[in-house]
Amino acid sequence: MERNGALRETVLPAGFILDNILRDSRKIEDYNYENYLREYLNVSEWFLRKSSGEKYKKPVSETHGEDDAYTEEYSIDFKRILGESATRELQKTSERVLRTGSGNIYEFGGAYQRPGNALEIRQALRGYGPAELDDLSSVPREEASSQIEQDIIAYLHLLGREKNLFLYDPVVFYLPVPYLEEEAERIIMDALHEDFGVSLDFRRRKAQAYETYVSFFFEKDLMIFQYTEKGFVPTDRIPARLSPTFCSIASFYGDRPVVEGLL
C-alpha cells in the first residue's frame, strides 16, 4: 500500500498481533503483543521518567479493566488498532505456526488467499470528519449501516475510555529511498494526522485529562508519538531488538523480509 507518495506500510505477521498463533514448548501466552509492548516501555527513557524509574508490570488480573502496564506512579493501557474486521480476517486467513523440539517449523491452516474485503481502521477512518464521528459515537453498534461503521463505532468506544492509552498499530512503515531523518519523520506525521487526527481530536474532547500515544514500527525501531493539542509529537524511538518477546516471535518468521528488516 502506498501512502503519502513514498511512504509504504506492511502489516506484521499474525504471530505479532494475535494470540494462539504460535506454538512450541513455551506457554502460548508468552507470545503476546502486550508482553513485548511492556518490555519496550521498560527500556523507554520517556516512560521510565513517567514512573520515576520503576519497571512496568503486568496486572495480576484484568477482570476490572486494569491497565496493561502499571507502576505506583503511572499506568497505561495497550489497545491494538488494526480494526475489528481486519483483525478477524487476519485470524481467519493466517497460518498457525508450530516449532518442534528439534527446531523444525511447520505452518498449517489459514486461507490460501486473503479475501481483502476488510479495511484497516486507518483506511476506514479516511473521509470521516468531526461531525460524522460525533454522530457515529452515539449510534448503537447493532444499528450501524455497514461493517466499516461497526469498526469505527468500536474504535470510538475505546477512545472514550478515561485512562492513558497506548494505541498500537501493528504495521511497519518504510521509505524505499533514502531520506533525512527529519524528512522521514515529517512524512510519517503527515500520514498519521491524515488517518488518525480527527479521531484523536474526538478522544481529546472525551478524555481530556488522559494521555494518548500512537505506536508502530519504522525501519528497525518502534516509534512512539504522543497526541497533544499541538498534534503528533515524537516521544521515543526504541530498537525492535530490545524486546526479548518480539525477538522470540520473530524467530518463527525468519524468512519474512518484513521481519528480517526489523532485526
Secondary structure, DSSP 8 states (H G I E B T S, - for coil): -EETTTEEEEE--GGGT-SSSEESSS-GGGS-HHHHHHHHHTT-HHHHHHTTT---B--S--TT---SEE-SS-EEEEEE-S-HHHHHHHHHHS-EEEE-TTS-EEEE-S-SS-------HHHHHTT--HHHHHHHHTS-GGG-SSHHHHHHHHHHHHHT-SS-EEEEEEEEEE-SS---HHHHHHHHHHHHHHHHHHHHHHHHHHSTTS-EEEEEEETTEEEEEEEETTEEEEEEEEEGGG-HHHHHHHGGGTT-HHHHHH-
